[in-house]
Amino acid sequence: MQIVTWDSISMISEAISSETGTFLYEFEEESCPKRYQLFHQMVKQKGFLKSFSRNMRPYTVSMSAYNSELKSKILNKIESNLWFKNSVS
């Protein structure tokens, strides 16, 4: 189980990538930039992050499905933007 603070997206990302349950401790929330709030919402919706509470229970996450989907999207984007095409039939 890991507890992270909202003020470092890099720290949160690294913690999530370890596939160990990660909890977000949100302090001074009024200081949290909107882009950070949006990031927190996104990773919570995907089940990679949970909010800190007194009733926390250990959990694990699997990044394999997400990584496969991301890899596929990146490769499709690269292929669709190639400036040359093989013209040999």
Backbone bond lengths (Angstrom), bond angles and torsions (degrees), N, CA, C in turn:
res aa  C-N    CA-C-N  psi(-1)  N-CA   C-N-CA  omega(-1)  CA-C   N-CA-C  phi
1 M - - - 1.438 - - 1.529 107.93 -
2 Q 1.338 115.20 136.56 1.458 120.61 -179.73 1.520 109.45 -128.17
3 I 1.323 116.04 144.95 1.453 121.40 175.19 1.525 107.19 -121.46
4 V 1.336 115.35 127.52 1.468 121.14 -179.95 1.523 109.11 -125.12
5 T 1.317 116.40 160.73 1.458 121.49 176.25 1.525 109.46 -100.93
6 W 1.315 116.43 161.52 1.465 121.75 -173.64 1.515 113.84 -73.08
7 D 1.315 118.40 -14.83 1.458 121.40 -167.52 1.531 115.89 -81.89
8 S 1.321 119.47 4.49 1.466 121.08 177.63 1.533 110.17 -141.92
9 I 1.312 115.19 104.90 1.466 119.78 178.05 1.525 109.97 -64.82
10 S 1.318 117.58 -35.29 1.471 121.06 178.06 1.523 110.92 -62.41
11 M 1.314 117.18 -44.15 1.467 121.45 179.81 1.527 109.92 -63.54
12 I 1.327 116.81 -43.91 1.458 121.14 179.53 1.527 110.32 -62.66
13 S 1.326 116.70 -46.10 1.470 121.48 -179.35 1.514 111.39 -61.29
14 E 1.318 116.18 -43.56 1.463 120.38 -179.92 1.536 110.70 -64.87
15 A 1.321 116.36 -41.33 1.468 120.00 178.76 1.525 110.42 -63.38
16 I 1.328 117.06 -44.64 1.466 120.90 179.87 1.519 110.82 -62.43
17 S 1.329 117.06 -40.65 1.468 120.41 -177.01 1.525 112.61 -65.44
18 S 1.328 117.55 -16.86 1.473 120.45 177.16 1.523 111.49 -74.76
19 E 1.345 116.78 -8.84 1.466 123.77 179.94 1.530 113.06 63.39
20 T 1.320 115.99 23.09 1.455 122.35 173.53 1.518 107.36 -103.45
21 G 1.304 117.97 141.00 1.459 120.64 -179.54 1.514 111.75 -50.94
22 T 1.327 116.06 127.99 1.453 121.72 -176.60 1.518 109.57 -120.44
23 F 1.326 115.24 131.67 1.458 122.12 -179.93 1.524 109.46 -115.57
24 L 1.318 115.70 137.65 1.460 122.33 -178.40 1.522 109.92 -97.95
25 Y 1.331 115.67 119.66 1.459 121.48 175.04 1.521 107.36 -94.14
26 E 1.328 115.58 109.63 1.457 120.83 -175.09 1.526 109.88 -98.95
27 F 1.321 115.50 101.72 1.458 120.79 177.72 1.537 107.76 -108.49
28 E 1.306 117.04 154.61 1.465 122.32 178.85 1.529 111.11 43.02
29 E 1.316 115.81 52.08 1.466 122.21 -174.33 1.524 113.31 -56.67
30 E 1.327 117.22 -28.70 1.465 119.76 179.57 1.529 112.27 -65.17
31 S 1.322 117.65 -17.44 1.471 122.07 178.23 1.528 112.60 -90.61
32 C 1.314 117.44 -9.01 1.462 121.72 -175.76 1.531 110.34 -73.99
33 P 1.348 118.03 120.55 1.463 120.96 178.99 1.533 111.76 -60.97
34 K 1.321 115.90 150.57 1.464 122.15 -178.12 1.528 111.45 -56.70
35 R 1.348 117.81 -41.69 1.473 120.30 -178.58 1.527 110.98 -63.73
36 Y 1.327 118.07 -32.39 1.463 120.98 175.79 1.523 109.78 -69.57
37 Q 1.330 116.69 -42.43 1.466 120.65 178.66 1.523 110.41 -59.37
38 L 1.332 117.03 -42.72 1.462 121.11 178.80 1.527 111.10 -63.15
39 F 1.329 116.89 -41.53 1.473 121.30 177.00 1.528 110.03 -61.12
40 H 1.324 117.08 -47.33 1.475 121.56 179.89 1.524 110.70 -58.53
41 Q 1.334 116.91 -44.73 1.464 121.01 179.28 1.527 110.88 -60.68
42 M 1.336 116.38 -44.13 1.463 120.53 -177.48 1.534 111.35 -62.06
43 V 1.326 117.02 -48.56 1.469 118.67 -177.12 1.528 111.71 -71.89
44 K 1.324 117.13 -27.60 1.465 119.56 174.36 1.528 110.21 -68.47
45 Q 1.338 116.58 -42.96 1.468 120.57 178.88 1.525 111.63 -61.12
46 K 1.321 117.18 -34.46 1.463 121.48 179.03 1.533 111.71 -79.37
47 G 1.323 117.40 -6.49 1.462 121.39 178.12 1.516 113.94 83.16
48 F 1.341 117.27 12.63 1.464 120.62 -178.21 1.526 112.65 -87.03
49 L 1.324 117.38 -14.27 1.462 122.16 -173.75 1.520 108.61 -145.33
50 K 1.326 116.28 143.10 1.461 121.28 176.14 1.521 108.24 -128.72
51 S 1.322 115.35 157.70 1.464 120.21 178.20 1.529 110.36 -76.81
52 F 1.316 115.35 143.18 1.458 122.54 175.72 1.525 109.11 -64.37
53 S 1.312 116.06 135.91 1.467 121.33 173.98 1.520 108.43 -155.43
54 R 1.285 115.88 168.44 1.480 120.44 178.65 1.525 111.47 -69.43
55 N 1.316 117.03 -19.58 1.465 121.53 -177.15 1.526 112.75 -100.91
56 M 1.309 117.85 27.60 1.466 121.07 -178.53 1.522 110.38 -63.04
57 R 1.311 115.05 142.23 1.458 122.34 175.16 1.520 107.52 -127.69
58 P 1.325 117.92 139.03 1.465 119.69 178.18 1.527 111.75 -57.61
59 Y 1.307 116.43 144.15 1.467 122.41 175.93 1.521 108.08 -151.03
60 T 1.303 116.28 163.06 1.462 120.90 176.04 1.528 108.38 -124.55
61 V 1.305 115.52 159.32 1.461 121.20 176.57 1.521 108.46 -127.88
62 S 1.306 115.72 154.91 1.457 120.94 175.49 1.520 108.16 -115.01
63 M 1.294 115.90 125.06 1.464 121.37 -179.55 1.517 112.05 -93.45
64 S 1.341 118.72 -5.05 1.464 120.93 -171.96 1.525 112.16 -62.69
65 A 1.324 119.67 -44.60 1.469 121.23 -179.84 1.531 110.36 -66.02
66 Y 1.320 116.33 -43.62 1.462 120.55 178.73 1.529 110.72 -62.71
67 N 1.332 117.01 -44.51 1.464 120.79 179.71 1.519 111.98 -63.72
68 S 1.323 117.44 -39.41 1.473 120.70 177.91 1.524 110.97 -63.77
69 E 1.326 116.12 -43.78 1.466 120.87 178.90 1.529 110.63 -63.32
70 L 1.322 116.39 -43.52 1.462 121.07 179.22 1.526 111.36 -63.96
71 K 1.319 116.79 -43.69 1.463 121.58 178.03 1.525 110.37 -58.63
72 S 1.319 116.89 -45.23 1.456 121.75 179.89 1.528 111.20 -61.72
73 K 1.327 117.20 -43.91 1.471 121.35 178.62 1.527 111.40 -62.23
74 I 1.309 116.72 -42.56 1.469 120.79 -179.30 1.525 110.40 -65.55
75 L 1.331 117.10 -46.39 1.467 120.06 -179.98 1.523 111.54 -63.69
76 N 1.326 117.90 -40.44 1.469 120.97 176.83 1.519 111.16 -62.62
77 K 1.307 117.27 -40.55 1.466 121.35 179.10 1.523 110.57 -65.01
78 I 1.322 116.80 -42.95 1.467 120.63 178.68 1.524 110.17 -62.37
79 E 1.321 115.81 -47.79 1.467 120.36 -178.62 1.527 111.73 -62.90
80 S 1.302 118.40 -36.87 1.467 120.78 -178.45 1.523 112.45 -75.14
81 N 1.332 117.00 -15.43 1.458 119.95 -178.26 1.525 113.73 -109.53
82 L 1.321 116.60 12.26 1.465 118.40 177.30 1.519 109.40 -65.74
83 W 1.298 116.96 134.61 1.466 119.74 -177.76 1.522 112.08 -86.14
84 F 1.303 116.39 -4.31 1.464 119.97 176.09 1.521 108.87 -128.96
85 K 1.291 115.48 152.77 1.466 121.17 177.26 1.521 107.33 -129.95
86 N 1.294 115.37 149.06 1.456 119.94 176.84 1.516 107.86 -77.33
87 S 1.329 116.47 115.02 1.458 120.12 -174.59 1.531 112.36 -91.96
88 V 1.318 117.77 1.11 1.465 121.03 179.73 1.518 108.39 -79.84
89 S 1.336 116.12 127.88 1.464 119.79 -179.41 1.503 110.68 -99.16
